[in-house]
Amino acid sequence: MPVRVDDVSTLLQIQELRRRAWSANGELPDFIARQDILKDEHDIHGLHWAILLEGQPIAAARMCIHNEVDSSPDSEALAGYEDMIFAPLATLTRLVVHPDFQGRGLSSVLDQVRITEAELNHCSSIVSVTETQPRIDKLRRLGFAHLGTTRIRYLSYAESHVMLKTLSAKKCCISVP
């Protein structure tokens, strides 16, 4: 079962898990090579979950809540789609599963926890940017719509795609943690 994570020690373990998982899946995105979880503005305020095995994260994910698309982690990737995304918005980012534990449904568990948290926080939209067709298909099964490709690429070998789940089409504002 996923647990909320906010202690520095586990967050640093998650940073290493990200590097390992993304390296195993192919090209390590540029932003990960220079990432410092203790200095990244979105990691600092983001909500983190992990699935632990013997105290070590084997899967992890982050969600951020913002009142404006421009302040979200994927703001560059969401350019051109702003009129379809209602605030407050939750962004599903940094989903990783250790290579030895992939294919066991752990990413689905983390997705559901984040969707539930977005609903509890009265978000109007949930967005995710992804590169793989299996991930696009999984998000569609969770009620996300495929908006299209982004203007930027996170990986050289694959286009990035914007996925959106609308929870409420009304503009509203809440206090963001």
C-alpha positions in Angstrom: 0.0 0.0 0.0 1.3 3.5 -0.8 2.4 5.7 2.0 2.7 9.5 2.0 6.4 10.5 2.1 7.8 13.8 3.4 11.0 12.8 5.2 14.3 13.8 3.6 15.8 10.3 3.8 13.0 8.6 1.9 12.9 11.5 -0.6 16.6 11.0 -1.4 15.9 7.3 -1.9 13.1 8.2 -4.3 15.6 10.4 -6.2 17.9 7.4 -6.7 14.9 5.2 -7.6 14.0 7.7 -10.3 17.5 7.7 -11.8 17.6 3.9 -11.8 14.1 3.4 -13.2 14.5 6.0 -16.0 18.0 4.8 -16.9 16.7 1.2 -17.2 13.9 2.3 -19.5 16.2 3.9 -22.0 17.4 7.5 -22.1 17.8 9.4 -18.9 15.9 12.7 -19.3 18.1 15.8 -19.1 16.3 17.2 -16.1 16.9 14.1 -14.0 20.7 14.2 -14.5 20.8 17.6 -12.9 17.9 17.1 -10.4 18.4 17.7 -6.7 15.2 16.6 -4.9 16.0 19.0 -2.0 16.3 22.0 -4.3 13.7 21.3 -7.0 10.8 23.6 -6.3 8.1 21.1 -7.2 9.7 18.3 -5.2 9.7 20.6 -2.2 6.0 21.5 -2.3 4.8 18.4 -4.1 2.9 15.5 -2.5 4.9 12.3 -2.6 3.8 8.6 -2.3 5.9 5.5 -2.3 5.4 1.8 -2.1 8.0 0.4 0.3 9.6 -3.0 0.5 11.7 -3.6 3.7 11.8 0.2 4.1 13.1 0.9 0.6 10.9 2.6 -2.1 10.2 0.3 -5.0 7.7 2.6 -6.6 7.1 6.3 -6.2 5.0 9.2 -7.6 4.5 12.9 -7.1 1.6 15.2 -7.5 1.6 19.0 -7.4 -1.4 21.3 -7.1 -1.4 24.7 -8.7 -3.8 27.5 -9.3 -2.3 28.4 -12.7 -0.9 26.2 -15.5 2.1 28.5 -15.8 3.3 27.5 -12.3 2.9 23.7 -12.8 5.8 21.3 -13.2 5.0 20.7 -16.9 4.0 24.3 -17.8 6.2 24.3 -21.0 4.6 21.0 -22.1 1.1 22.3 -21.5 1.6 25.4 -23.7 -1.3 25.6 -26.1 -3.7 23.6 -23.9 -4.3 26.2 -21.2 -7.9 26.9 -22.2 -8.8 23.2 -21.7 -7.3 23.0 -18.2 -9.2 24.3 -15.2 -7.7 25.4 -11.9 -6.9 24.3 -9.4 -5.0 21.6 -11.3 -3.2 18.6 -10.1 -0.2 17.4 -12.1 0.8 13.7 -12.0 4.6 13.5 -12.3 7.6 11.5 -11.5 6.0 8.1 -11.5 8.7 5.4 -11.3 8.8 1.7 -10.6 12.0 -0.2 -9.8 12.8 -2.4 -12.9 12.5 -5.6 -10.9 9.0 -4.7 -9.9 7.5 -3.4 -13.1 4.4 -5.1 -14.5 2.8 -5.7 -11.1 0.2 -2.9 -11.1 2.2 -0.6 -8.8 1.8 2.4 -11.1 -1.9 1.9 -11.2 -2.1 1.9 -7.4 -0.1 5.2 -7.3 -2.3 6.7 -10.0 -5.4 5.9 -8.0 -4.0 7.4 -4.8 -3.1 10.6 -6.6 -6.5 10.9 -8.4 -8.3 10.4 -5.0 -6.0 13.1 -3.4 -6.8 15.5 -6.3 -10.5 14.9 -5.7 -10.1 15.5 -2.0 -8.3 18.7 -2.7 -11.2 19.9 -5.0 -9.0 20.1 -8.1 -10.9 20.8 -11.3 -8.3 19.1 -13.6 -5.6 16.5 -13.5 -2.9 16.5 -16.1 -0.1 14.2 -17.0 2.6 14.3 -19.7 3.8 10.9 -20.9 5.7 9.4 -23.8 4.6 5.8 -24.1 1.5 4.2 -25.6 1.0 1.8 -22.7 0.9 4.8 -20.3 -1.5 6.7 -22.6 -3.8 3.6 -22.7 -3.6 3.3 -18.9 -4.5 6.9 -18.3 -7.4 6.6 -20.8 -8.8 3.7 -18.8 -8.7 6.0 -15.7 -10.8 8.6 -17.6 -8.1 10.8 -19.1 -8.5 12.3 -22.5 -5.6 12.6 -24.9 -5.2 16.3 -25.8 -2.3 16.0 -28.2 1.5 16.2 -28.3 3.6 18.8 -26.6 5.8 21.4 -28.2 8.8 20.1 -26.3 10.3 16.7 -25.9 11.5 15.2 -22.7 13.1 12.3 -24.5 14.8 12.4 -27.9 13.2 9.2 -29.2 9.6 9.9 -28.3 7.0 12.6 -28.5 5.4 13.8 -25.2 1.6 13.6 -24.9 -0.7 15.7 -22.8 -3.4 13.7 -20.9 -6.3 15.4 -19.1 -8.9 14.3 -16.6 -11.5 17.0 -15.9 -13.1 16.7 -12.5 -15.0 20.0 -12.6 -15.3 22.5 -15.5 -15.8 25.5 -13.3 -13.0 27.8 -12.4 -12.4 28.1 -8.7 -9.6 28.9 -6.4 -8.5 27.1 -3.2 -5.6 27.5 -0.8 -2.8 25.3 -2.3 -0.6 23.5 0.2 
